């Protein structure tokens, strides 16, 4: 995986011209983090640390934590959710592979039936720049994000000014409150 540089970089584009700022820093990405099994907050912290330690994502903003009832046909513990805004030099597929590797490293096992089972960690790519991606492995923007207050509320916490959904044009900088999404007091221990 290509490393992310924290210092100034002046890559040259065609004809030796400096690339715009967004190219130098990579893509701005938004990742949804969730956990509803075991020590939820430590799993979220471990996932955030692992994403950065593997030189995959440089976190530039992290939302507050929110507690949310699980969306499932079977009773499950409540989730803790957060959204991370970051920069990456990885392609969207490389970023997906990194997210899957971090999940597996933290003990996530995906059920074969595809049902929504409790999980130590869930990492979703919500946005990858303003790109629209539809492959068998990855759909970006995340297909259900506009229907999920537990995504929209923390996303609004960290959204850059003017952020809109690349397909619908819906503003992502604000989100209406939801009784299913409750602020979670991490006692100053987040991120």
MINUKE-69133 format. One record per residue (C-alpha): residue in three letters; x, y, z. Coordinates in Angstrom, 2 decimals. Example, Ala and Ser with C-alpha at 12.3 -4.5 7.8 and 13.67 -1.06 7.14 Angstrom:
(mike ALA, (12.30, -4.50, 7.80))
(mike SER, (13.67, -1.06, 7.14))
END
This chain:
(mike UNK, (0.00, 0.00, 0.00))
(mike UNK, (1.34, 3.45, -0.76))
(mike UNK, (2.24, 5.47, 2.33))
(mike UNK, (0.48, 8.69, 3.19))
(mike UNK, (2.84, 11.61, 3.57))
(mike UNK, (2.16, 14.10, 6.33))
(mike UNK, (4.64, 16.66, 5.01))
(mike UNK, (4.31, 18.94, 2.03))
(mike UNK, (4.50, 17.10, -1.24))
(mike UNK, (4.63, 18.70, -4.65))
(mike UNK, (3.92, 15.91, -7.13))
(mike UNK, (4.10, 16.95, -10.71))
(mike UNK, (1.40, 16.30, -13.21))
(mike UNK, (1.50, 16.48, -17.00))
(mike UNK, (3.96, 19.05, -18.38))
(mike UNK, (5.62, 19.31, -14.94))
(mike UNK, (2.79, 21.37, -13.38))
(mike UNK, (2.03, 20.93, -9.68))
(mike UNK, (-1.13, 18.97, -8.94))
(mike UNK, (-4.02, 20.67, -7.10))
(mike UNK, (-4.15, 20.29, -3.32))
(mike UNK, (-6.69, 17.45, -3.42))
(mike UNK, (-4.39, 15.38, -5.64))
(mike UNK, (-1.42, 15.91, -3.34))
(mike UNK, (-3.36, 14.67, -0.33))
(mike UNK, (-5.19, 11.88, -2.07))
(mike UNK, (-8.93, 11.35, -1.91))
(mike UNK, (-11.11, 12.63, 0.87))
(mike UNK, (-12.99, 9.64, 2.22))
(mike UNK, (-15.71, 9.17, 4.80))
(mike UNK, (-15.81, 5.88, 6.68))
(mike UNK, (-18.62, 4.67, 8.93))
(mike UNK, (-17.52, 2.72, 12.01))
(mike UNK, (-19.87, 0.58, 14.10))
(mike UNK, (-19.65, -1.99, 16.88))
(mike UNK, (-22.31, -3.83, 18.88))
(mike UNK, (-20.44, -6.79, 20.30))
(mike UNK, (-17.99, -6.89, 23.17))
(mike UNK, (-16.12, -3.76, 24.22))
(mike UNK, (-17.63, -1.45, 21.62))
(mike UNK, (-15.64, 1.76, 22.16))
(mike UNK, (-12.26, -0.03, 22.33))
(mike UNK, (-13.10, -1.85, 19.08))
(mike UNK, (-13.87, 1.49, 17.40))
(mike UNK, (-10.62, 2.98, 18.72))
(mike UNK, (-8.64, -0.08, 17.59))
(mike UNK, (-10.17, 0.13, 14.10))
(mike UNK, (-9.33, 3.82, 13.80))
(mike UNK, (-5.76, 3.15, 14.93))
(mike UNK, (-5.34, 0.22, 12.55))
(mike UNK, (-6.62, 2.18, 9.55))
(mike UNK, (-3.99, 4.83, 10.23))
(mike UNK, (-1.16, 2.52, 11.32))
(mike UNK, (-1.25, 0.64, 8.04))
(mike UNK, (-0.70, 3.91, 6.16))
(mike UNK, (-4.10, 3.59, 4.56))
(mike UNK, (-6.04, 6.52, 5.95))
(mike UNK, (-4.92, 9.74, 7.57))
(mike UNK, (-7.85, 10.73, 9.80))
(mike UNK, (-8.54, 14.47, 9.57))
(mike UNK, (-11.76, 14.52, 11.63))
(mike UNK, (-13.62, 12.04, 13.83))
(mike UNK, (-17.24, 12.43, 14.88))
(mike UNK, (-18.64, 12.04, 18.35))
(mike UNK, (-19.89, 8.59, 19.32))
(mike UNK, (-23.57, 7.76, 18.98))
(mike UNK, (-25.50, 4.81, 20.37))
(mike UNK, (-28.09, 3.29, 18.04))
(mike UNK, (-30.51, 0.41, 18.27))
(mike UNK, (-29.53, -2.42, 15.93))
(mike UNK, (-31.47, -2.81, 12.69))
(mike UNK, (-32.18, -6.54, 12.68))
(mike UNK, (-34.99, -9.07, 12.70))
(mike UNK, (-33.37, -10.66, 15.76))
(mike UNK, (-32.69, -8.87, 19.07))
(mike UNK, (-29.15, -7.50, 19.23))
(mike UNK, (-27.17, -5.17, 21.50))
(mike UNK, (-27.10, -1.47, 20.61))
(mike UNK, (-24.40, -0.17, 18.29))
(mike UNK, (-21.86, 2.53, 18.87))
(mike UNK, (-21.36, 4.46, 15.64))
(mike UNK, (-18.97, 7.13, 14.42))
(mike UNK, (-17.77, 8.58, 11.12))
(mike UNK, (-14.18, 9.33, 10.18))
(mike UNK, (-13.18, 11.86, 7.53))
(mike UNK, (-9.75, 11.15, 6.14))
(mike UNK, (-7.34, 11.30, 3.26))
(mike UNK, (-6.06, 8.28, 1.37))
(mike UNK, (-3.80, 7.51, -1.54))
(mike UNK, (-5.39, 4.07, -1.87))
(mike UNK, (-7.76, 3.22, -4.69))
(mike UNK, (-11.33, 2.53, -3.62))
(mike UNK, (-10.79, -1.24, -3.94))
(mike UNK, (-7.53, -1.05, -1.95))
(mike UNK, (-9.37, 0.92, 0.72))
(mike UNK, (-12.11, -1.72, 0.82))
(mike UNK, (-9.45, -4.42, 1.21))
(mike UNK, (-7.86, -2.45, 4.05))
(mike UNK, (-11.23, -2.06, 5.80))
(mike UNK, (-11.93, -5.79, 5.43))
(mike UNK, (-8.44, -6.65, 6.73))
(mike UNK, (-8.90, -4.40, 9.78))
(mike UNK, (-12.31, -5.98, 10.47))
(mike UNK, (-10.85, -9.48, 10.21))
(mike UNK, (-7.90, -8.51, 12.40))
(mike UNK, (-10.34, -7.39, 15.10))
(mike UNK, (-12.20, -10.70, 14.94))
(mike UNK, (-15.10, -10.00, 12.61))
(mike UNK, (-16.49, -13.10, 10.95))
(mike UNK, (-18.97, -12.52, 8.15))
(mike UNK, (-21.89, -14.99, 8.22))
(mike UNK, (-22.40, -16.88, 4.97))
(mike UNK, (-26.13, -16.13, 4.83))
(mike UNK, (-25.47, -12.39, 4.63))
(mike UNK, (-27.71, -11.69, 7.62))
(mike UNK, (-27.06, -8.77, 9.92))
(mike UNK, (-25.26, -10.50, 12.78))
(mike UNK, (-23.75, -8.72, 15.79))
(mike UNK, (-20.18, -7.68, 15.09))
(mike UNK, (-17.15, -6.43, 16.93))
(mike UNK, (-16.48, -3.96, 14.15))
(mike UNK, (-18.05, -2.82, 10.91))
(mike UNK, (-16.28, -0.38, 8.60))
(mike UNK, (-18.19, 1.02, 5.63))
(mike UNK, (-16.88, 3.27, 2.89))
(mike UNK, (-19.55, 5.95, 2.79))
(mike UNK, (-17.93, 8.32, 0.29))
(mike UNK, (-14.77, 8.17, -1.81))
(mike UNK, (-14.25, 11.72, -2.98))
(mike UNK, (-17.20, 12.55, -5.18))
(mike UNK, (-16.91, 9.31, -7.12))
(mike UNK, (-19.79, 6.99, -7.91))
(mike UNK, (-18.57, 3.38, -7.91))
(mike UNK, (-20.63, 0.28, -8.66))
(mike UNK, (-18.75, -2.99, -8.78))
(mike UNK, (-19.67, -6.45, -7.47))
(mike UNK, (-17.43, -5.76, -4.44))
(mike UNK, (-18.18, -2.10, -3.72))
(mike UNK, (-20.94, 0.47, -4.06))
(mike UNK, (-20.07, 4.10, -3.29))
(mike UNK, (-21.74, 6.20, -2.11))
(mike UNK, (-22.90, 3.61, 0.40))
(mike UNK, (-26.25, 2.40, -0.91))
(mike UNK, (-28.26, 2.90, 2.29))
(mike UNK, (-26.55, 5.93, 3.82))
(mike UNK, (-29.37, 8.41, 3.13))
(mike UNK, (-31.84, 6.12, 4.93))
(mike UNK, (-29.71, 5.74, 8.07))
(mike UNK, (-29.74, 8.45, 10.73))
(mike UNK, (-26.92, 6.60, 12.51))
(mike UNK, (-24.77, 7.41, 9.46))
(mike UNK, (-26.08, 10.87, 8.61))
(mike UNK, (-25.81, 12.38, 12.10))
(mike UNK, (-22.13, 11.53, 12.72))
(mike UNK, (-21.36, 12.29, 9.06))
(mike UNK, (-22.71, 15.81, 9.54))
(mike UNK, (-20.32, 16.19, 12.52))
(mike UNK, (-17.29, 15.85, 10.23))
(mike UNK, (-18.57, 16.88, 6.80))
(mike UNK, (-16.55, 19.46, 4.95))
(mike UNK, (-18.55, 22.59, 4.11))
(mike UNK, (-20.68, 22.07, 1.02))
(mike UNK, (-20.50, 18.26, 1.10))
(mike UNK, (-23.31, 16.73, -0.95))
(mike UNK, (-24.31, 13.22, -1.93))
(mike UNK, (-22.69, 12.59, -5.34))
(mike UNK, (-25.83, 11.03, -6.82))
(mike UNK, (-28.78, 12.85, -5.27))
(mike UNK, (-27.15, 16.18, -4.43))
(mike UNK, (-28.59, 15.98, -0.90))
(mike UNK, (-26.69, 18.16, 1.59))
(mike UNK, (-24.66, 16.06, 4.04))
(mike UNK, (-23.54, 18.87, 6.34))
(mike UNK, (-26.66, 18.71, 8.50))
(mike UNK, (-28.91, 15.89, 9.65))
(mike UNK, (-32.21, 15.99, 11.51))
(mike UNK, (-32.17, 14.52, 15.03))
(mike UNK, (-33.47, 11.00, 15.48))
(mike UNK, (-34.72, 9.32, 18.66))
(mike UNK, (-32.90, 6.15, 17.56))
(mike UNK, (-29.50, 7.94, 17.56))
(mike UNK, (-28.34, 9.02, 20.99))
(mike UNK, (-25.11, 10.85, 21.87))
(mike UNK, (-22.81, 8.52, 23.79))
(mike UNK, (-20.61, 9.87, 26.57))
(mike UNK, (-17.18, 8.33, 26.14))
(mike UNK, (-15.91, 10.21, 29.22))
(mike UNK, (-13.35, 12.05, 27.10))
(mike UNK, (-11.86, 8.75, 25.95))
(mike UNK, (-12.64, 9.08, 22.25))
(mike UNK, (-11.05, 8.98, 19.78))
END
